[in-house]
Amino acid sequence: MKKLSIAFVFAIGIVSASFTIMQQQAPKPWNVPDADAKKANPVKSSSESIASGKEVWSLHCMSCHGKTGLGDGKKAAQLKTQPSDFTKASFQSQSDGSLFYKVVAGRGDMPSFKKKIPEKEDIWNVVNYMRTLKK
Amino acid sequence: MRHIYKYTSPACNKMVLLVIATILAMGNTLIAQDTTATSATEDTSASTVVKKKYVKSTFEGNYLIDEQTVMVPIKGTLEFGIHHRFGPTNNGFTDLFGIFGGANMRLGFAYVPISNLQVGFGANNNNMVVDFNAKYALLKQTKDNRMPVSVTLYANAAMDTRKRTSSLPIVTFSDRLTFFNQLLIARKITNAFSVQAGINLTHFNNVEGYYDDNKNILPKLKNDHLSFCIGGRYKISEKTAIIVNYDQPLTQHPMNNPNPNLSIGLDMRTSGHDFQVFIGNYGYTLPQDNNLLNHNDFTKGQFVIGFNITRLYNF
């Protein structure tokens, strides 16, 4: 009887967890204003820029987007929206300006980093780093 | 026969001068920085201006165990800090290495209203002391190495808020006050490794005294105490670092000389939190108490476990 109770509790736990996972939504299309999308990246990609971007990524982005941008960070499972896979062409085909806009503006689970990363150069460095995640 | 008696410095007004000097020094720096900024703007017409790029994240946050760091968070940052120093570890499992043996605690808030200046206040359970503090980044290390180090000034004033009773050595208001001033210099040597050193001046308006054999009241400690600190951080992963700090008293007192402090710990940083857990000799949550009153001796294995947790909000 005791074993049955334990199995029942486990089963409830697994079912609850699966519901939580099932409830996570796929990201909706995120339209970026044309002017922002066309904005050129003023920071040339270099080892220095990528290293700086990686540092910011590790501090602010990695917990949700994962170490390699797969969207598998430690906090990802708690989000309502599944973070995108940054290694895929669908993500990498976006312009630098679009990525910059999304980091600054934020939406839903994705917070705005306008105040947390006040220097634009730091955000462009993150954009340059995100380009290195492409597979 | 010797008796313990409170000793108030005849020169306790020195503390007022100390605070005024600190404020003036900070004011001068602010003006100096403004002047530099103007000069740079004027130069733009004559030649190309290269924007200064400052080295970032010399440390993970405001604290290096019991010391401040040279870091001042970005403008608009509000920090809420929780600091614990548990009891001595010597009792082993009896009180789980001091964790269940009582703790000194501090709850503090700090805000950065303008770039490079942080102001804050905190409440400490030890003697119900409240503290007010300010921290200003005088110089910041640049990526091109034209400025090879960061230099920061930190100052606080703390007040014992306990109700006055005959058993407490508090006669006048100024007896309640203590002060701490610190000049820190640091360099981020590599992305993983940073070092910091500092010179500290502690001032207690009121120190314990005693009667000598001729019934004269003499102080056990001097009112001013000078010390230095040296510490560092080494990142072992993107978010985790080993942190160490050492404090050496310099002033020699008539008796009860404080002991040096040796501490080591781990620092874990996320986007909004900084968590440090460590072991060291300092058992108080205020730097002036640690610098003047520490009697834990690392050569005798007298350590305490402690932690700092900070939560950052950006406005």
Boltz contact constraints between the chains, C-beta under 6 A:
constraints:
  - contact:
      token1: [A, 58]
      token2: [B, 238]
      max_distance: 6.0
  - contact:
      token1: [A, 59]
      token2: [B, 271]
      max_distance: 6.0
  - contact:
      token1: [A, 60]
      token2: [B, 271]
      max_distance: 6.0
  - contact:
      token1: [A, 115]
      token2: [B, 314]
      max_distance: 6.0
  - contact:
      token1: [A, 116]
      token2: [B, 314]
      max_distance: 6.0
  - contact:
      token1: [A, 118]
      token2: [B, 74]
      max_distance: 6.0
